[in-house]
Amino acid sequence: MKVGFIGLGAMGRPMARNLIAAGHDLRLWSRNRESAATLVAAGAEHCDSPREMAAGCEAVVTMVTTGDDVKAVSLGADGVLAGLAEGAVHVDMSTIAPGEARELAAEYTSRGVEFLDAPVSGGTVGAEAGSLAIMIGGDEHAIDKVRPLLEAMGGRIRRIGPSGAGQVAKACNQMVFVSALQACAEALHLAAASGVDVGRVREALLGGSAWSKALDGWGQRMVSRDFGAGVEARLHHKDFGILMNEAMGTGVPLPIAAQVWQQLNALMASGFGQEDTSSLLRVLEQGRGR
Amino acid sequence: MKVGFIGLGAMGRPMARNLIAAGHDLRLWSRNRESAATLVAAGAEHCDSPREMAAGCEAVVTMVTTGDDVKAVSLGADGVLAGLAEGAVHVDMSTIAPGEARELAAEYTSRGVEFLDAPVSGGTVGAEAGSLAIMIGGDEHAIDKVRPLLEAMGGRIRRIGPSGAGQVAKACNQMVFVSALQACAEALHLAAASGVDVGRVREALLGGSAWSKALDGWGQRMVSRDFGAGVEARLHHKDFGILMNEAMGTGVPLPIAAQVWQQLNALMASGFGQEDTSSLLRVLEQGRGR
């Protein structure tokens, strides 16, 4: 397929590479041309605007940071929507608010263009392996049009419901995942304070009901104190803003999500925003050394 | 081996059965003789006191509820310690406070008898399959003496450290596991309130970084609203008392553990103590219907 791609960050870059590897004809737009250099060398074409990139594409994929970022590249005279033909599909894989996804979908639909919210989980490891979980809000027939693209990037591809539903699932995903990181941090912190070997505790816990990807992968980062980022913690902080807004909007109590949110605030205030979210351990350790 | 067993609850019964199945010569004591009937029919011998049971045994396994329960069957004129020969091993697989385990170990050691704290994770499913994670505090040579017994009950057998360390690991395990249940409950509750299919959300989340045994097994219980107990929630409530006492004793902040503890208090107050801990979902739902 002829496909446009915007958003060459830690996640987007390997996702774009997997699209090229699957034989798709990739067109790029990025504010900073240099960030596209290796993909251009691999055969992608760099364009002068999102609109120019989208023109002639059957689909466009975006993987940017915020809802405002998606709107900035999508709407307006130079945006993706202005370039896409009727019946083409914009697959937004960014993590944005469900309400923003619904607004964008309504705008696209009014112009006869499809819009899917399709946020992902799996981190940079999943992005590189092409094994991301993709959570989709939007119409089944639009998903069918872009299925080859989704299959090049993802392992588990699931339609959750209508527009916005993918973003609701993603908010739930971040809630479950980052809470698991915080629980690991608290458990290992307690073990250390009790004079017990934290590596052995993690190892033992992996044998029982406490098994999680968080404990396996990120727990190991905590044990070996490897806080260099895969996905930067500031992005989880951003996602919790979305999550807690949803809690406000729906009026449901999320007691531990609220607490994890505050720990992420403390993480940001501690200057760990560009490191890995396993830095939640260091937030607990502050003020008592290790 | 000739082995005594006390504690024929939802966990202890299948563990005892696995010891018989592995060819060990099982002796039992229980306050209520009837609870031992099926095991006696399978070849176990019922004894009149913990002391009488322990006499002649190379090892005794206990799987009771509280530290006081362990002391009641272990110490005193009719207790396990009075019956065990020098060099024999008492393996306490109950979940009790690390401090209580250390006290018991000191008392046993002073009489030349071994004591291991060896709490487990894996629930009734792991107990039945003989695949429990066993977290051990105590001496390596004592562990070696009872390894055939541990292998009949457990899949992952790990020495964590000296006496009490197994119980520290277990407190960490409960922290990580029950926090994961609470996170699942909050995520599914938010999804439902957002009008999104909770089964699809759980399914999608299992494909990415949010994967956990809690989401897989207990998340499914929440989706299908199957709140009948495997391990009763009141036992997790008890375990959180131990955990928060350890936090007090070591002076470490456990922000989400503290919040989960309060949700377990609310669960108990709601009358869900004898049901499954996936009932944490129902605690969130109270006051707004479903």
Interface residues (C-beta under 8 A of the other chain):
Chain A: P98 V120 S121 G122 G123 G126 L132 A133 I134 M135 G155 R156 R158 R159 I160 G161 A165 V168 A169 A171 C172 N173 M175 V176 F177 S179 A180 Q182 A183 C184 E186 A187 L188 H189 L190 A191 A193 S194 G195 V196 D197 R200 V201 E203 A204 L205 L206 G207 G208 S209 A210 W211 S212 K213 A214 L215 G217 L243 E246 A247 T250 G251 V252 P253 L254 P255 I256 A257 Q259 V260 Q262 Q263 L284 R288
Chain B: P98 V120 S121 G122 G123 G126 L132 A133 I134 M135 G155 R156 R158 R159 I160 G161 A165 V168 A169 A171 C172 N173 M175 V176 F177 S179 A180 Q182 A183 C184 E186 A187 L188 H189 L190 A191 A193 S194 G195 V196 D197 R200 V201 E203 A204 L205 L206 G207 G208 S209 A210 W211 S212 K213 A214 L215 G217 L243 E246 A247 T250 G251 V252 P253 L254 P255 I256 A257 Q259 V260 Q262 Q263 L284 R288
